[in-house]
Each structure stands twice: as structure tokens, then as C-alpha cells.
Amino acid sequence: MRVKTDKPNEGIALEFAILIEKLINQLDKLNQIDEMKIMLENRLEKIEDILYAKNVDDYLDQFIPLERAIKLLGISKRQFYTLRKRGDIDFIKVGKKVFLTRRIINEFMDRHTVKAN
């Protein structure tokens, strides 16, 4: 875009000023983009924190202490130890603590479900 003026240097200076103004506008847009990028990264981080916390809670909820598990199964502690000794039920042992998972309970119940004729 050539601007015609009486003085040749004046036209070049005007073109240069217009180009600088366009460059400043582009830099403003880039700054806005950087600010938006930072804002979106912060939001994404918060969302990931929420999702991770939910997944951890869901994961930890899978581990059921023995006392609660035997209530869910409707058996006594003695029956549980008999089943455990025979290898009829899986379990998780951490130190002296015994846990079952939902999967273990569901599999056990499926194996002991009596099918209707």
C-alpha cells in the first residue's frame, strides 16, 4: 500500500507508521492470546484436580474393610475365615488389615448364585 504525497520520504514514513500500528495491534492480540492461554490452562488444571480427586475417591471406595464386607455378604467372621482357608474367596491383606473389593464380592456372589430352572 503506497501512499502518494508530495515528498517521497513522507510517504515512506506514513507507510512505516501504518505498519508499526498494525504490528502493535498484532502484538496486542498475541498478548490477549497469551492471557487467554494462561486462563484456559488454569481452568484445565482445576478440572483435572477435580477429576483426579474424584477418581482417587472412587478408587479408594473400592476397598471394603472386612467388617463391612461380611455384613454385605451376610456371613459371620468365622464363615469368612472358613471360605478364605478353602480358597473360595479372594481378599487383600495389608499388614493385619483385610479388605475386599466390590469386584471380589460380586465374583463371589456370582459363583454362589443358584440359577432358576
Contact map, one row per residue, 1 for C-alpha under 8 A:
111000000000001000000000000000000000000000000000000000000000000000000000000000000000000000000000000000000000000000000
111100000011001000000000000000000000000000000000000000000000000000000000000000000000000000000000000000000000000000000
111110000011011000000000000000000000000000000000000000000000000000000000000000000000000000000000000000000000000000000
011111010010000000000000000000000000000000000000000000000000000000000000000000000000000000000000000000000000000000000
001111110110000000000000000000000000000000000000000000000000000000000000000000000000000000000000000000000000000000000
000111110100000000000000000000000000000000000000000000000000000000000000000000000000000000000000000000000000000000000
000011111110000000000000000000000000000000000000000000000000000000000000000000000000000000000000000000000000000000000
000111111111000000000000000000000000000000000000000000000000000000000000000000000000000000000000000000000000000000000
000000111111100000000000000000000000000000000000000000000000000000000000000000000000000000000000000000000000000000000
000011111111110000000000000000000000000000000000000000000000000000000000000000000000000000000000000000000000000000000
011110111111111000000000000000000000000000000000000000000000000000000000000000000000000000000000000000000000000000000
011000011111111100000000000000000000000000000000000000000000000000000000000000000000000000000000000000000000000000000
000000001111111110000000000000000000000000000000000000000000000000000000000000000000000000000000000000000000000000000
001000000111111111000000000000000000000000000000000000000000000000000000000000000000000000000000000000000000000000000
111000000011111111100000000000000000000000000000000000000000000000000000000000000000000000000000000000000000000000000
000000000001111111110000000000000000000000000000000000000000000000000000000000000000000000000000000000000000000000000
000000000000111111111000000000000000000000000000000000000000000000000000000000000000000000000000000000000000000000000
000000000000011111111100000000000000000000000000000000000000000000000000000000000000000000000000000000000000000000000
000000000000001111111110000000000000000000000000000000000000000000000000000000000000000000000000000000000000000000000
000000000000000111111111000000000000000000000000000000000000000000000000000000000000000000000000000000000000000000000
000000000000000011111111100000000000000000000000000000000000000000000000000000000000000000000000000000000000000000000
000000000000000001111111110000000000000000000000000000000000000000000000000000000000000000000000000000000000000000000
000000000000000000111111111000000000000000000000000000000000000000000000000000000000000000000000000000000000000000000
000000000000000000011111111100000000000000000000000000000000000000000000000000000000000000000000000000000000000000000
000000000000000000001111111110000000000000000000000000000000000000000000000000000000000000000000000000000000000000000
000000000000000000000111111111000000000000000000000000000000000000000000000000000000000000000000000000000000000000000
000000000000000000000011111111100000000000000000000000000000000000000000000000000000000000000000000000000000000000000
000000000000000000000001111111110000000000000000000000000000000000000000000000000000000000000000000000000000000000000
000000000000000000000000111111111000000000000000000000000000000000000000000000000000000000000000000000000000000000000
000000000000000000000000011111111100000000000000000000000000000000000000000000000000000000000000000000000000000000000
000000000000000000000000001111111110000000000000000000000000000000000000000000000000000000000000000000000000000000000
000000000000000000000000000111111111000000000000000000000000000000000000000000000000000000000000000000000000000000000
000000000000000000000000000011111111100000000000000000000000000000000000000000000000000000000000000000000000000000000
000000000000000000000000000001111111110000000000000000000000000000000000000000000000000000000000000000000000000000000
000000000000000000000000000000111111111000000000000000000000000000000000000000000000000000000000000000000000000000000
000000000000000000000000000000011111111100000000000000000000000000000000000000000000000000000000000000000000000000000
000000000000000000000000000000001111111110000000000000000000000000000000000000000000000000000000000000000000000000000
000000000000000000000000000000000111111111000000000000000000000000000000000000000000000000000000000000000000000000000
000000000000000000000000000000000011111111100000000000000000000000000000000000000000000000000000000000000000000000000
000000000000000000000000000000000001111111110000000000000000000000000000000000000000000000000000000000000000000000000
000000000000000000000000000000000000111111111000000000000000000000000000000000000000000000000000000000000000000000000
000000000000000000000000000000000000011111111100000000000000000000000000000000000000000000000000000000000000000000000
000000000000000000000000000000000000001111111110000000000000000000000000000000000000000000000000000000000000000000000
000000000000000000000000000000000000000111111111000000000000000000000000000000000000000000000000000000000000000000000
000000000000000000000000000000000000000011111111100000000000000000000000000000000000000000000000000000000000000000000
000000000000000000000000000000000000000001111111110000000000000000000000000000000000000000000000000000000000000000000
000000000000000000000000000000000000000000111111111000000000000000000000000000000000000000000000000000000000000000000
000000000000000000000000000000000000000000011111111100000000000000000000000000000000000000000000000000000000000000000
000000000000000000000000000000000000000000001111111110000000000000000000000000000000000000000000000000000000000000000
000000000000000000000000000000000000000000000111111111000000000000000000000000000000000000000000000000000000000000000
000000000000000000000000000000000000000000000011111111100000000000000000000000000000000000000000000000000000000000000
000000000000000000000000000000000000000000000001111111110000000000000000000000000000000000000000000000000000000000000
000000000000000000000000000000000000000000000000111111111000000000000000000000000000000000000000000000000000000000000
000000000000000000000000000000000000000000000000011111111100000000000000000000000000000000000000000000000000000000000
000000000000000000000000000000000000000000000000001111111110000000000000000000000000000000000000000000000000000000000
000000000000000000000000000000000000000000000000000111111111000000000000000000000000000000000000000000000000000000000
000000000000000000000000000000000000000000000000000011111111100000000000000000000000000000000000000000000000000000000
000000000000000000000000000000000000000000000000000001111111110000000000000000000000000000000000000000000000000000000
000000000000000000000000000000000000000000000000000000111111111000000000000000000000000000000000000000000000000000000
000000000000000000000000000000000000000000000000000000011111111000000000000000000000000000000000000000000000000000000
000000000000000000000000000000000000000000000000000000001111111100000000000000000000000000000000000000000000000000000
000000000000000000000000000000000000000000000000000000000111111100000000000000000000000000000000000011000000000000000
000000000000000000000000000000000000000000000000000000000011111110000000000000000000000000000000001111000000000000000
000000000000000000000000000000000000000000000000000000000000111111011000000000000000000000000000001111000000000000000
000000000000000000000000000000000000000000000000000000000000001111111000000000000000000000000000111100000000000000000
000000000000000000000000000000000000000000000000000000000000000111111100000000000000000000000000111100000000000000000
000000000000000000000000000000000000000000000000000000000000000011111110000010000000000000000000000000000000000000000
000000000000000000000000000000000000000000000000000000000000000111111111000000000000000000000000000000000000000000000
000000000000000000000000000000000000000000000000000000000000000111111111100000000000000000000000001100001000000000000
000000000000000000000000000000000000000000000000000000000000000001111111111110010000000000000000000000000000000000000
000000000000000000000000000000000000000000000000000000000000000000111111111100000000000000000000000000000000000000000
000000000000000000000000000000000000000000000000000000000000000000011111110000000000000000000000000000000000000000000
000000000000000000000000000000000000000000000000000000000000000000001111111000000000000000000000000000001000000000000
000000000000000000000000000000000000000000000000000000000000000000000111111100000000000000000000000000000000000000000
000000000000000000000000000000000000000000000000000000000000000000000110111110110000000000000000000000000000000000000
000000000000000000000000000000000000000000000000000000000000000000000110011111110000000000000000000000000000000000000
000000000000000000000000000000000000000000000000000000000000000000100100001111111000000000000000000000000000000000000
000000000000000000000000000000000000000000000000000000000000000000000000000111111100000000000000000000000000000000000
000000000000000000000000000000000000000000000000000000000000000000000000001111111110000000000000000000000000000000000
000000000000000000000000000000000000000000000000000000000000000000000100001111111111000000000000000000000000000000000
000000000000000000000000000000000000000000000000000000000000000000000000000011111111100000000000000000000000000000000
000000000000000000000000000000000000000000000000000000000000000000000000000001111111110000000000000000000000000000000
000000000000000000000000000000000000000000000000000000000000000000000000000000111111111110000000000000000000000000000
000000000000000000000000000000000000000000000000000000000000000000000000000000011111111111100000000000000000000000000
000000000000000000000000000000000000000000000000000000000000000000000000000000001111111100000000000000000000000000000
000000000000000000000000000000000000000000000000000000000000000000000000000000000111111100000000000000000000000000000
000000000000000000000000000000000000000000000000000000000000000000000000000000000011111111000000000000000000000000000
000000000000000000000000000000000000000000000000000000000000000000000000000000000011111111000000000000000001000000000
000000000000000000000000000000000000000000000000000000000000000000000000000000000011001111100000000000010001000000000
000000000000000000000000000000000000000000000000000000000000000000000000000000000001001111110000000100010000000000000
000000000000000000000000000000000000000000000000000000000000000000000000000000000001000011111000011110010000000000000
000000000000000000000000000000000000000000000000000000000000000000000000000000000000000001111100011100000000000000000
000000000000000000000000000000000000000000000000000000000000000000000000000000000000000000111111111000000000000000000
000000000000000000000000000000000000000000000000000000000000000000000000000000000000000000011111110000000000000000000
000000000000000000000000000000000000000000000000000000000000000000000000000000000000000000001111100000000000000000000
000000000000000000000000000000000000000000000000000000000000000000000000000000000000000000001111110000000000000000000
000000000000000000000000000000000000000000000000000000000000000011000000000000000000000000001111111000000000000000000
000000000000000000000000000000000000000000000000000000000000000011000000000000000000000000111101111100000000000000000
000000000000000000000000000000000000000000000000000000000000001111001000000000000000000000111000111110000000000000000
000000000000000000000000000000000000000000000000000000000000001111001000000000000000000001110000011111011000000000000
000000000000000000000000000000000000000000000000000000000000011100000000000000000000000000100000001111111000000000000
000000000000000000000000000000000000000000000000000000000000011100000000000000000000000000000000000111111100000000000
000000000000000000000000000000000000000000000000000000000000000000000000000000000000000000000000000011111110000000000
000000000000000000000000000000000000000000000000000000000000000000000000000000000000000011100000000111111111000000000
000000000000000000000000000000000000000000000000000000000000000000001000100000000000000000000000000111111111100000000
000000000000000000000000000000000000000000000000000000000000000000000000000000000000000000000000000001111111110000000
000000000000000000000000000000000000000000000000000000000000000000000000000000000000000000000000000000111111111000000
000000000000000000000000000000000000000000000000000000000000000000000000000000000000000110000000000000011111111100000
000000000000000000000000000000000000000000000000000000000000000000000000000000000000000000000000000000001111111110000
000000000000000000000000000000000000000000000000000000000000000000000000000000000000000000000000000000000111111110000
000000000000000000000000000000000000000000000000000000000000000000000000000000000000000000000000000000000011111110000
000000000000000000000000000000000000000000000000000000000000000000000000000000000000000000000000000000000001111111000
000000000000000000000000000000000000000000000000000000000000000000000000000000000000000000000000000000000000111111100
000000000000000000000000000000000000000000000000000000000000000000000000000000000000000000000000000000000000000111110
000000000000000000000000000000000000000000000000000000000000000000000000000000000000000000000000000000000000000011111
000000000000000000000000000000000000000000000000000000000000000000000000000000000000000000000000000000000000000001111
000000000000000000000000000000000000000000000000000000000000000000000000000000000000000000000000000000000000000000111
